[in-house]
């Protein structure tokens, strides 16, 4: 098990996730460029997904200032 009981990843897990993301994100972008045929067309889905992630994190942060949220939700922000 690579996580502590509190849900905090261990350093090995963080290193593995960073390595995976540093390979997967550029490879996915290159595939989008090849399939969609342009940099702008490939950048749009990446931008929208990042906007959705940060928007949901911001909304969750705002909700936690007003009410209690499950600990599993708070670890995501």
C-alpha positions in Angstrom: 0.0 0.0 0.0 1.5 3.3 -1.1 -0.7 5.6 0.9 -0.8 6.4 4.6 -4.1 5.9 6.4 -4.8 9.7 6.1 -4.8 9.4 2.3 -1.5 11.3 1.8 0.6 9.7 -0.9 4.0 8.4 0.0 7.0 10.0 -1.9 7.4 6.9 -4.1 3.8 7.2 -5.3 4.2 10.9 -6.0 7.4 10.2 -8.0 5.6 7.5 -10.0 2.6 9.7 -10.7 4.8 12.6 -11.8 6.7 10.3 -14.2 3.5 8.9 -15.6 2.0 12.3 -16.1 5.2 13.6 -17.7 4.9 10.8 -20.3 1.1 10.6 -20.8 0.3 14.3 -21.2 2.7 15.1 -24.0 1.9 11.8 -25.7 -1.8 12.5 -25.5 -1.4 16.0 -26.9 0.6 14.6 -29.8 -2.1 12.1 -30.5 -4.7 14.9 -30.4 -2.7 16.9 -32.9 -2.4 13.9 -35.2 -6.1 13.1 -35.0 -7.6 16.6 -35.0 -5.1 18.0 -37.5 -3.9 21.2 -35.8 -2.4 22.7 -32.6 -5.4 24.9 -31.9 -7.9 22.0 -32.3 -5.7 19.8 -30.1 -5.2 22.5 -27.4 -9.0 23.1 -27.0 -9.9 19.8 -25.3 -6.8 20.1 -23.1 -7.8 23.7 -22.1 -11.4 22.7 -21.4 -10.4 19.7 -19.3 -8.0 21.8 -17.2 -10.7 24.5 -16.8 -13.1 21.9 -15.6 -10.7 20.4 -13.1 -9.7 23.8 -11.6 -13.3 25.0 -11.7 -14.5 22.0 -9.7 -11.7 22.4 -7.2 -12.5 26.1 -6.7 -16.2 25.2 -6.3 -15.4 22.5 -3.7 -13.1 25.0 -1.9 -15.9 27.5 -1.7 -18.4 24.9 -0.5 -16.0 23.8 2.3 -15.9 27.3 3.6 -19.7 27.3 4.2 -20.4 23.7 5.2 -18.8 20.4 6.2 -17.6 18.2 3.3 -16.5 14.6 3.6 -12.8 14.1 4.3 -12.5 12.1 1.0 -13.6 15.2 -0.9 -11.3 17.6 1.0 -8.2 15.5 0.2 -8.8 16.2 -3.5 -8.4 19.9 -3.2 
